[in-house]
Amino acid sequence: MKKETKEEFCWKALHKMCELAGHDKEILKEEKYFQKYSMTEEQHLLWKIWFYHEAGKTLRISKTRSVREFEWFDLMWGLKIQNNDKKGKE
């Protein structure tokens, strides 16, 4: 089995973020999509848990490092978090 590259994992994580937030992955082609679209706190928590597990398994990194990597990844490419249960554009 071919080892997944960091770039492939990043795209996989972004697609999973869109899936969990209920958005089409085509939004990733938009400039500054992360300012236009949002996800709920619950969706964000699900994505964070998924990221920790997949990063550890796929990239073979420790839990501590996967937590740190998620924080940077979310800061750079994550969607805004809403405080209510609405999803979509604001």
Secondary structure, DSSP 8 states (H G I E B T S, - for coil): -----HHHHHHHHHHHHHHHHT--GGGGGSTTHHHHEEEEHHHHHHHHHHHHHHHHHHS---HHHHHHHHHHHHHHH--EEESSS--EE-
